[in-house]
């Protein structure tokens, strides 16, 4: 009986642990050999039940899978997200963030400016709408004094991602304010340079053979997670003089400044700062002829916010 129990234990382990890789067609022969071994073991008085080989079930341990089981070959595994910006809504594919269009408006500066005993206002706005690779960009910058728009630059651009952190831009620029309006074809590049410098470089072609180049860069130095120092520089070059708008050929002006802001939230931050505006070359000559200074120190206070 002891040998019989050993054989039964071996047979049970063989059938239910999945350790054997024999095909179904080989099982009857294996059962015959096992039965022959049992019959010659000396336990002749034991009654061994016959094995029903025709009804042997070779399915996986645990039985058949339920009818509603997940398809292992389906991409999403049958998972359906019914709500949210990345909802599946019955589709068997994942919807990524770059398939959605997003919009934002950043008032990079909305400030009061004090210079030479006079107070004026200025703004610098950046709007975006689109996807990661292609979007519409609106840039608007200008100054207001005595209730009148002194000068303004507005650009409407198509922006396309060409590298990590870099967009190439193409569109139109329009200058307005005191003096005749000017329109330009604009092309440039904007992005994040090594060491976290924000860079914006653009070239312009206007009517009458006019050309221009504008370069700007700024850097954000975090003293704390809320207190931020932002130095900035901007330079403008022109290919020919435009006396009607007080612009001379060559390097026209360079503006450097520093602002210190405190972010109560990421969307809202008041700031104070100081700027130094300098005119050069023929532009400086035109300013002197009009009785204006070529160098100005300006104190600014304003707010930066976005939504």
C-alpha positions in Angstrom: 0.0 0.0 0.0 2.9 2.4 0.7 4.2 1.9 -2.8 0.7 2.4 -4.2 0.3 5.7 -2.4 3.6 6.8 -3.7 2.6 6.1 -7.3 -0.8 7.9 -6.8 1.0 10.9 -5.4 3.5 11.0 -8.4 0.6 10.7 -10.9 -1.4 13.6 -9.2 1.6 15.9 -9.2 2.3 15.1 -12.8 -1.2 16.0 -13.9 -1.8 19.2 -12.0 1.5 21.1 -11.7 2.0 21.5 -15.4 5.6 20.3 -15.1 5.3 17.9 -18.1 5.3 19.2 -21.7 3.8 16.0 -23.3 1.2 16.4 -25.9 -2.3 14.9 -25.5 -1.6 12.1 -28.0 1.2 10.8 -25.8 -0.8 10.6 -22.6 -2.6 7.3 -23.1 0.8 5.5 -23.6 2.2 7.2 -20.4 -0.9 6.0 -18.5 -0.4 2.4 -19.7 3.2 2.4 -18.5 2.1 3.8 -15.2 -0.6 1.1 -14.9 1.9 -1.6 -15.8 4.3 -0.4 -13.1 1.5 -0.5 -10.5 0.4 -4.0 -11.5 3.9 -5.4 -10.9 4.6 -3.7 -7.6 3.4 -6.6 -5.4 0.1 -5.0 -4.4 -2.0 -7.6 -6.3 -4.9 -7.4 -3.8 -5.3 -3.6 -4.4 -8.1 -2.5 -6.7 -6.8 0.2 -9.0 -9.5 2.2 -10.9 -9.2 2.3 -14.6 -8.3 5.7 -16.1 -10.8 7.1 -18.6 -8.3 8.4 -21.2 -11.0 9.5 -23.6 -12.3 12.1 -21.2 -9.0 13.5 -20.0 -9.0 17.3 -20.1 -5.8 19.0 -21.1 -6.9 22.5 -20.4 -4.8 25.0 -18.4 -5.0 24.8 -14.7 -8.0 26.7 -13.4 -10.3 25.8 -16.3 -11.4 27.8 -19.3 -11.2 31.6 -19.3 -14.5 33.5 -18.8 -16.2 34.8 -22.0 -15.6 38.4 -21.1 -11.9 38.1 -20.3 -9.5 40.8 -21.6 -8.1 40.2 -25.0 -4.3 39.9 -24.5 -3.7 41.1 -28.1 -5.7 44.3 -27.8 -3.7 47.5 -27.4 -5.7 48.9 -24.6 -6.7 45.6 -23.1 -10.4 46.5 -23.4 -9.9 49.4 -21.1 -12.2 52.4 -21.7 -11.8 55.8 -20.0 -15.1 57.6 -20.2 -14.2 61.1 -19.1 -11.3 63.6 -19.0 -9.2 65.2 -21.7 -7.7 61.8 -22.8 -11.0 59.8 -22.8 -10.9 56.6 -24.9 -14.7 56.7 -25.5 -14.7 53.2 -26.9 -11.7 53.7 -29.2 -9.0 51.0 -28.9 -6.1 53.5 -29.0 -4.5 56.0 -26.6 -5.1 59.7 -27.1 -2.0 61.8 -26.3 -1.6 65.4 -25.2 -0.3 66.5 -28.6 -3.6 65.6 -30.2 -5.4 68.4 -28.3 -5.3 72.1 -29.0 -4.5 74.4 -26.0 -4.5 78.1 -25.6 -2.9 80.6 -23.2 -2.3 84.3 -22.9 0.7 85.7 -21.0 1.0 89.3 -19.9 4.7 89.2 -19.5 4.6 92.8 -18.5 1.8 95.3 -17.8 3.6 98.2 -16.1 3.9 101.8 -15.2 7.1 103.5 -16.3 8.8 106.5 -14.6 11.5 108.4 -16.5 12.6 112.0 -16.6 9.8 113.0 -14.3 7.2 111.6 -16.7 5.0 108.6 -16.3 3.9 106.3 -19.1 2.7 102.7 -19.5 3.8 99.7 -21.5 2.7 96.2 -22.2 4.2 93.0 -23.5 1.7 90.2 -24.4 2.2 86.7 -25.8 -0.7 84.6 -26.9 -0.6 81.0 -28.1 -3.2 78.5 -29.5 -2.6 75.1 -31.0 -0.8 71.8 -30.5 2.7 70.9 -29.5 4.1 70.9 -33.1 2.0 73.7 -34.7 0.4 76.7 -33.1 -0.7 80.3 -33.7 1.3 82.9 -31.8 0.4 86.5 -31.2 3.0 88.9 -29.9 2.1 92.5 -28.9 4.4 95.1 -27.4 4.0 98.9 -27.0 4.1 102.1 -25.0 1.4 104.5 -24.1 1.9 108.1 -22.9 -0.6 111.0 -22.3 -3.4 108.7 -23.4 -1.8 108.1 -26.8 -0.1 105.1 -28.3 3.5 106.1 -28.9 4.8 103.0 -30.6 3.6 99.4 -30.9 4.7 96.2 -32.6 2.2 93.4 -33.3 3.1 90.1 -34.8 0.9 87.2 -36.0 2.9 84.1 -36.5 2.7 80.4 -37.3 5.0 78.6 -35.0 6.3 75.1 -35.7 8.5 72.9 -33.4 11.8 72.1 -35.1 13.8 70.7 -32.2 13.4 70.1 -28.5 12.5 73.5 -26.8 12.8 75.4 -30.2 10.1 76.8 -32.6 10.6 78.3 -36.0 8.1 81.1 -36.7 6.8 82.7 -39.8 4.2 85.5 -40.2 3.5 89.2 -40.3 4.6 92.2 -38.2 2.8 95.5 -38.0 4.2 98.7 -36.5 1.9 101.5 -35.4 1.8 104.6 -33.2 3.3 108.0 -33.9 4.4 108.2 -37.5 3.4 106.1 -40.5 2.5 102.5 -40.1 4.9 99.8 -41.4 4.2 96.2 -42.3 6.8 93.5 -42.5 7.2 89.8 -43.4 8.5 88.1 -40.2 10.6 85.0 -39.8 12.5 83.9 -36.7 13.2 81.3 -34.0 12.3 81.2 -30.3 13.2 78.8 -27.6 15.2 77.8 -24.6 18.9 77.9 -25.1 21.5 76.0 -22.9 21.8 77.2 -19.3 18.0 78.2 -19.4 18.2 81.4 -21.4 15.0 82.3 -23.2 15.9 83.5 -26.7 13.8 85.2 -29.4 15.5 86.2 -32.7 13.6 87.5 -35.7 14.4 89.0 -39.1 12.0 91.2 -41.0 11.5 92.4 -44.6 9.3 95.4 -45.4 8.3 97.5 -48.4 10.8 99.8 -50.0 13.7 97.5 -49.3 13.5 97.9 -45.6 15.0 95.1 -43.4 15.3 94.7 -39.7 16.7 92.3 -37.1 15.5 92.0 -33.4 17.3 89.9 -30.8 16.2 89.4 -27.2 17.1 87.2 -24.3 16.2 86.8 -20.6 17.0 84.6 -17.7 15.0 83.7 -14.6 17.1 83.4 -11.4 15.1 81.8 -8.6 16.1 83.2 -5.2 13.3 81.1 -3.7 10.4 79.2 -5.3 8.4 82.5 -5.3 11.0 85.3 -5.4 12.5 85.5 -8.9 15.0 87.9 -10.5 14.7 88.3 -14.3 17.5 90.2 -16.2 16.7 90.9 -19.9 18.3 92.5 -23.0 16.9 93.5 -26.4 18.6 95.0 -29.4 17.2 96.2 -32.8 19.0 96.7 -36.1 17.7 98.2 -39.3 19.0 97.9 -42.9 18.1 101.5 -43.9 17.0 104.7 -42.2 13.3 105.6 -41.7 13.3 109.2 -40.6 9.5 109.3 -40.4 9.7 106.9 -37.5 13.0 108.3 -36.0 14.9 105.2 -37.0 18.5 105.2 -38.3 20.5 102.6 -40.2 22.5 100.0 -38.3 22.3 99.3 -34.6 19.3 101.4 -33.5 18.8 100.8 -29.8 19.6 98.4 -26.9 17.5 98.0 -23.8 18.8 96.2 -20.7 16.9 95.8 -17.5 16.2 93.7 -14.4 12.9 92.9 -12.7 12.2 91.3 -9.3 8.9 89.6 -9.0 7.1 87.7 -6.3 4.8 84.9 -7.4 1.8 84.7 -5.1 0.7 82.0 -7.5 2.3 80.9 -10.8 -0.4 82.8 -12.6 0.0 86.1 -10.8 3.1 88.0 -9.8 3.7 91.7 -9.1 7.2 93.1 -9.8 9.5 96.2 -9.7 12.5 96.9 -11.8 14.8 99.2 -13.6 15.7 99.6 -17.3 18.5 101.4 -19.2 17.5 102.4 -22.8 20.3 103.5 -25.2 20.2 104.7 -28.8 23.1 104.4 -31.1 24.4 105.5 -34.5 22.0 107.4 -36.8 19.1 106.8 -34.5 20.9 108.7 -31.7 21.6 111.5 -34.2 17.9 111.8 -35.0 17.1 111.9 -31.2 19.6 114.7 -30.6 18.2 116.7 -33.5 14.7 116.4 -32.0 16.0 117.5 -28.6 15.6 114.0 -27.0 18.1 112.1 -24.8 19.9 109.1 -26.2 20.2 107.4 -22.8 17.3 107.0 -20.3 17.0 105.3 -17.0 13.4 104.0 -16.4 11.9 102.7 -13.2 9.1 100.2 -13.6 6.4 98.6 -11.5 3.7 96.2 -12.8 2.2 92.8 -12.7 2.9 89.6 -14.7 0.0 87.2 -15.1 -1.4 84.5 -17.5 -4.5 82.4 -18.0 
